[in-house]
Amino acid sequence: MKDNKTVLESSYDSDKIQVLEGLESVRKNPGMYIGSTDARGLHHLVYEVVDNSIDEALAGYCTSVQVIIQKNGALSVADNGRGIPVDIHEKYKIPGVEVILTMLYSGGKFDGQAYKVSGGLHGVGVSCVNALSKWLEVKVRRNGKEYQQRYERGKTVTDLKVIGKAKDTGTTVTFFPDTEIFETIEFDYDTVATRLREMAFLNAGLQIEITDERTDKHEAFRYDGGVSEFVLHINKNKIPLHPKPIYLQGEKDGVQVEIAMQYTDGYTENIHTFANNINTIEGGTHLAGFKGALTRVLNDYGKANKLFDESFSLSGEDSREGITAIISVKIRKPQFEGQTKSKLGNSEVRGIVESVTCEKLAEFFEENPPVARMIIGKAVLSSKAREAARKARELTRRKGLLESSALPGKLADCSSRDPSQSEIYLVEGDSAGGSAKQARDKEFQAILPLRGKILNVEKARLDKILKSEEILHLITAIGTGIAEEFNIENARYHRIILMTDADVDGEHIRTLLLTFFFRYMRPLIEKGYLYIAQPPLYKMTKGKTVEYAFSEQERVQKAKQMGETGLGIQRYKGLGEMNPQQLWETTMDPDCRLMLQVTIENAVEADELFTILMGEAVEPRKVFIEQHAKDVVNLDI
């Protein structure tokens, strides 16, 4: 290892840095490079810098990364890697560190010599951060010296200079986001910490620390158990079928494969995939390889050990019921595709992951027959329930419930047949449904009243779910089907809006609906089709003047503006308290309404939240309520 490190260290210098184009376009079109200029884009800057340190860890030269959110609003990332090269680049006649920070598509990752595996393969990372920062300072410890250079809005403002001696090696990048570019420049501790924890799970033994100088918060992440600990973390509020995750590892043709998996008594699959530490939320070839191998191994073992008849076969859905799995692959040249460039496209990876999974999982089953039998027993039960669900679907089809020509009687549909122009309000109860039907614009707004609280799908298999009349009405109205029949192309509306009362029951109904969409129609959320209506909390009247307030803070502010004398304030507890005209003006008129778009920033966190709120275990829910009681602003009981 030492000799290899020496060779690589000597080869990672400025002549290994290639440049593909200049940096001018980044400030003109930042969204093209970092996705957006909102909070999500802001935090993308952090990840780009951290990715450089992680790449050093992947290459075997970094064991520690420290992230500090400074009091002045800047953020720094420090590592103990080799340090960015500081020698003069032969072609550009400036230090290597300056090339990397001021030129787009520059870096030591293109020829595959300085880095065998890398997350930031496009080289846009740290140079984009520099271009979109008001200022950036880099410090490099290398060759026994510490160097420093400063940039402003992507341009060099000081020469690289030696500021002292260094006993070790490494890089520290400190940057202050540009207010001319970003809507907000305030870093969110929890957002950054969640990502750093994920990176620590994926890189066993790497120490990652985060400190927030604004609040004195500090956390250190180090998981020597790697992806197995990641699975345990995800399942901490679930009931596992076997105590230890199954860990599979292998390497073939330069592709490293790591898989950890554990079955729970739940009914949904929960698989997260990564390629070179990048979260491939749309899956890809590594996911396809794993799924195919898992089903094959379970069927082969079940038949060989006479756990079911030769004529019987488990489907992929049966094999994955209740599974939590992390699939992490490290590849020399990953190819990403999909709408958000988060789907792995390397065709050779499918066969490699399939081969590793088949070989290692079959070995595990032979050595651990009780675990194998437990997993296959659950899959067989799933198969029986799935068959019951299939029969239920066929029955409802025969009754005409799932035919588009026989939409639910409660549905007040819109006249438009263009899904991109159409929206449906899922409304709590017939009373609010009646107001909404009178308030709506019939051209593009449909209304579906829901009676009471729908079934909690977190605690039910699909066959039971399909016996719920309210859920069948919901599936029918939306038009996509469910489970293996789900097809987003058949969505009848591109805006699905949850409109519930602002009381405890309304919040519960909303959570039940969100759980249903997350577990069984997640692509609708990922496509951006799901919204939450924001009806006003207060009606404020003074003489003939009427104002609405959507939060407690807005109520106080408007009361000051209108004056306290003679001011009437009505607190809305239900949508039914508003007449149709008020409901239209405040909540349904596209020109005036406020709506929250439901997004999944972090699927792991979302899964954990739904498990806590809607799952079987009571203790985690109690702890969650105790921790968040102080966050409650309006409580109607």
RAVEN-V572185 format. One record per backbone hydrogen bond with DSSP energy under -1.0 kcal/mol. CO is the residue of the C=O (numbers start at 1). NH is the residue of the N-H. If there is no record, write none. Layout:
BEGIN
co = [CO/CO]
nh = [NH/NH]
END
This chain:
BEGIN
co = [1/2/3/4/5/6/7/8/11/13/14/18/23/25/29/30/30/31/37/38/39/40/43/44/45/46/47/48/49/50/51/52/53/54/55/56/57/63/64/65/66/67/68/69/70/74/75/76/77/78/85/87/89/94/95/96/97/98/99/104/107/119/123/124/125/126/127/128/130/132/133/135/136/137/138/139/140/141/142/144/145/146/147/148/149/150/150/151/152/155/161/164/170/171/172/173/174/175/176/176/178/178/188/189/190/191/192/193/194/195/196/197/198/203/207/208/209/210/211/212/217/219/221/223/225/226/227/228/229/230/231/235/239/246/248/250/252/255/256/257/258/259/260/261/262/263/270/272/273/274/275/278/279/280/283/284/285/286/287/288/289/290/291/292/293/294/295/296/297/298/299/300/301/302/303/309/315/316/320/322/323/324/325/326/327/328/329/330/335/337/338/342/343/344/346/348/349/350/351/352/353/354/355/356/357/358/359/360/361/362/363/364/368/369/370/371/372/373/374/375/376/377/378/379/380/381/382/383/384/385/386/387/388/389/390/391/392/393/394/395/396/397/403/408/412/418/419/422/423/424/425/426/427/429/430/431/432/433/434/435/436/441/441/442/443/444/446/447/448/450/455/456/457/461/462/464/465/468/469/470/471/472/473/474/475/478/480/482/483/487/488/495/496/497/498/499/503/504/505/506/507/508/509/510/511/512/513/514/515/516/517/521/522/523/524/525/529/530/531/532/537/538/539/540/541/542/545/547/549/549/551/552/553/554/555/556/557/558/559/564/568/570/574/575/579/580/581/582/583/583/584/589/589/594/596/602/603/604/605/606/607/608/609/610/611/618/619/620/621/622/623/624/625/628/629/636]
nh = [5/6/7/8/9/10/11/12/13/16/17/107/26/29/32/33/34/35/183/42/43/44/47/48/49/50/51/52/53/54/55/56/57/58/59/61/60/207/80/209/78/211/76/213/73/70/175/68/173/66/97/96/93/89/99/100/101/102/103/21/18/121/106/128/129/130/131/132/133/178/153/176/151/174/149/172/147/170/145/166/142/163/140/161/138/157/158/136/155/152/148/146/141/79/139/77/137/75/134/135/181/182/192/193/194/195/196/197/198/199/200/201/202/206/65/221/67/219/69/216/212/210/208/226/228/230/231/232/233/234/235/238/265/261/259/257/255/252/330/250/328/248/326/246/324/241/325/327/280/329/278/275/281/283/344/288/289/290/291/292/293/294/295/296/297/298/299/300/301/302/303/304/305/307/306/312/319/320/323/264/270/262/272/260/274/258/276/256/345/343/341/282/337/285/349/352/353/354/355/356/357/358/359/360/361/362/363/364/365/366/367/368/372/373/374/375/376/377/378/379/380/381/382/383/384/385/386/387/388/389/390/391/392/393/394/395/396/397/398/399/401/400/406/411/447/421/494/494/446/497/448/499/450/433/434/435/436/437/438/439/440/444/445/415/416/423/425/412/427/429/457/459/460/465/466/467/468/472/473/474/475/476/477/478/479/492/487/485/486/490/491/424/531/426/533/428/507/508/509/510/511/512/513/514/515/516/517/518/519/520/521/524/526/527/529/528/496/598/498/596/572/549/570/547/568/545/542/540/537/538/555/556/557/558/559/560/561/562/563/567/541/539/577/578/583/584/585/586/587/588/589/592/593/534/532/606/607/608/609/610/611/612/613/614/615/622/623/624/625/626/627/628/629/631/632/504]
END
